[in-house]
Amino acid sequence: MKAHPWMPNSSPETVKRMLEKLGIKDPLELFNDIPEQIILDEQAVYPLGKPLAEWEVKELVESKLHKNKIYPPNRIFRPPCPHITPALVRHIMGRSEFYTAYTPYQPEISQGLLQAFFEYQSMVADLFDMDVVNASHYDGATALAESILMSFRVKKKYRVIMDEYIDPSYRAVVETYLYGIGGKATYVRNLEEERLKEELENGDVAAVVVDNPTFTGRLRENLESLVDITHNHDALVVSLVDPLSLGIIKPPGEYGSDIAVGEGRSLGLGLNYGGYGLGIIAAKWDSKLVRQMPGRIIGLGEDLDGNPAYLMILQTREQHIRRERATSNITTNEALTTIGAAVFMALLGRNGFIELGESILKKTAYLRMLLSKLDSADVPGEGYYFGRTPVHFHKSYMTVEKELLEKGFLPGLDLSRYWADMKDKALFCVSEVHSKKSIEELVERLEEVA
């Protein structure tokens, strides 16, 4: 068989002609910008000794996967917490018209997809008690960062205040965003009111981020006070919320938030090996705010014949529309996760959110009650906790964690990784996947090892 001209590895003559045409003697000359010390030598190309056949690769991968410890969802007590993903959510997300479709640039030919986005926006607006919701963002962390940039553009000020104990992954993303524009973040421990007032006195703060529940699960009892203090100093309130908590606590719009954000992964999307999430951004009706929202907003209008027609009424993010004036340089969209969350919310319904929220609240209280009876640990904090609770151990938590892993439990997150004053403290989570029995088994194992 004659060598194909576009398959150079099958013909030395073809390789030679290509090298002559390029004016080089060796293909590696194409990679001169890579430091020589990190280029693999010929022997290292096949670290397994030889090229492997397809079945050999499969056998090798499976042998390595069998070394992994697999923790069932009801044995995972480390944030982010596992949640139930209804089969119907996966089924709808897997349909080809959704699974393979990108956010439409020609909305008039994608009415079904736009309707799904519109339904998602409507349900989130109802859940958050806000007026305008965009058609999704990457995840909760980027949604928070983008909302802060929104407030900067509206207020023409470039400082934000957050709780010192805000989710450290969110903090890292926000600080990355701020670094690029010269913004500044100030951290106030537990958003203590008097300290917050002091920080706001300078008048250079664009927004205060109020997380409820907090990263450690505590439900704030002074939301209205924090909102009033912030508004009295000409700053915006950005609420960071857990969507599942909104069936039992006040939504952001009810206590006066200007912008609300959250992570929608808990809305039936699953953990996905730490992969994709769903960033939620909502705002009250204020044209200055809405025009600064990144992403796309889907509206309902009429066509020339008077029939309902869905359309993109605002897309300030996309460079194909706004170019350098776009509100964000992230130009993609979490369309598929939007569909999944919409299906989940429709399945759950208003009463379902209430029942699910009550279930998580009660299980959190039950876990805290059992932990408080241990002689080997303390449960810091008072009041109500939702989905998470900190635990302070009297011995090295690294030892406790190792022994729990061996007993088949994925235990709480070691907080000393993020804060020096959190030595031997861990953050445990609980959700609807944890039965009363699995919670009791966790505490029994803790009693053995701690």
Buried (B, 14 or more C-beta within 10 A) or exposed (E): EEBEEEEBEEBEEBBEEBBEEEEEEEEEEEEEEEEEEEEEEEEEEEEEEEEEEEEEEEEEEEEEEEEEEEBEBBBBBBBBBBBBBBEBBBEBBEEEEBEEBEBBEEBEEBBEBBBBBBBBBBBBBBBBBBBBBBBBBBBBBBBBBBBBBBBBBBBEBBBBBBBBBBBBBBBEBBEEBBEEEEBEBBBBEBBEBEEBBEBBEEEBBBBBBBBBBBBBBBBBEBBEBBBBBBBEBEBBBBBBBBBBBBBBBBBBBBBBBBBBBBBBBBBBBBBEEEEBBBBBBBBBEBEEBBEBBBBBBBEEEEEEEEEEBBBBBBBBBBEEBEEEEBBBEBEEBBBBBBBBBBBBBBEBEEEBBBBBBEBBBEBBBBBBEBBEEBEBBBBEBEEBBBBBBBBBBEEEBEEBBEBBEEBEBBBBBBBBEBEEEBEBBBBBBBBBBBEEEBBEBBBEBBBEBB
